């Protein structure tokens, strides 16, 4: 929890006077939504970003009154609940705006919405050339106010030229809207990669996700900020060695016999598998830490167990700790490293950790 506090402090420092929309979707990136939301409420987030209404309800169960922005689109049958729970929608179409306007009038309330502009992500958002007419039209809808204007960078960590094009397009819309007397309480574009590479003078808020949890996304561009070096991963993922045994030369390991021993080998069986969210794609590729040493994974990861080579950890015994993510001794396995072994991204590694894995919260004033 101390790492999370420190990360948020550094992000606030980088944001300057800008406000923080902390993204806590997918169970706070696998860290546990309720506990993380409680900590963020104590340590200065300005708004929560969620993917769906269930996540919004979980936050409301921790503390009432916090602004919550739904980053995904609301289904038609979710509009009534979103308005009742005062969840701010992200609008991408006039039809959505009309749904919320009508429901706001039925409930006798005011809906605060954020309009998303599609500057190149190709997912949510109105087209760039439709944004200004859309804003003019929304101003006429009763019960609805656009308090936020936003976009989303598609490749800020890799493609500087395309990101610059997105930035220019968004800045032109912001300027044109302001020239017509429109004002926005929230203007935001920078996700974690955007914070590292693309600070926007026209924005007054940022949307960090991965960086909050101390994980720097893999990047191709040269980092221009010292922020990455100040962040600390908050999560360590551990299991145990359940059995130690010696297999003879020629023996095969795990399902499908994808690994065969060329010599007699001491191996350990671990109490974790893809049922816990450990990637099956890590089979025969990844390593874990036992006794402070890197130990290769042998054969396929199974639902509840996996097998490692204990040659580097000859003193390992049943009950010993095995680290899947985090530090042990002088070694460390990061989410980026595990993702690289699996051919995926750190977001997927973290959010795949299942609910059967207990979360233990350490640090001063753990919520």
ABEGO torsion letter per residue (X at the ends): XAAAAAAAAAAAAAAEABBBBBBABGGGGGAEAAAAAAAAAAAGBABBBBABAAAAAAAAAABBGBBBBBABBBBAAAAAAAAAAGBBBBBABAAAAAAAAAAAAAAGBBBBBBBBBBAGAGBBEBBAAAAAAAAAAAAABBGBBBABBBBBBAAAAABAAAAAAAAAAAAAAAAAAAAAGBBBABBBABBAAAAAABBBAABABBBBBAAAAGBBBBBABBBABAAAAABBBABBBBBBBABBBBBBBGBBBEBGGABBBABBBBBBBBABBAAAGBBAAABGABBBBBGGBBBBBBEBBBAABBBBBAAABAABBBGBBBBABEBBEABBBBAAAAAAAAGBBAAAAAAABBAABBBBBBEBGBX
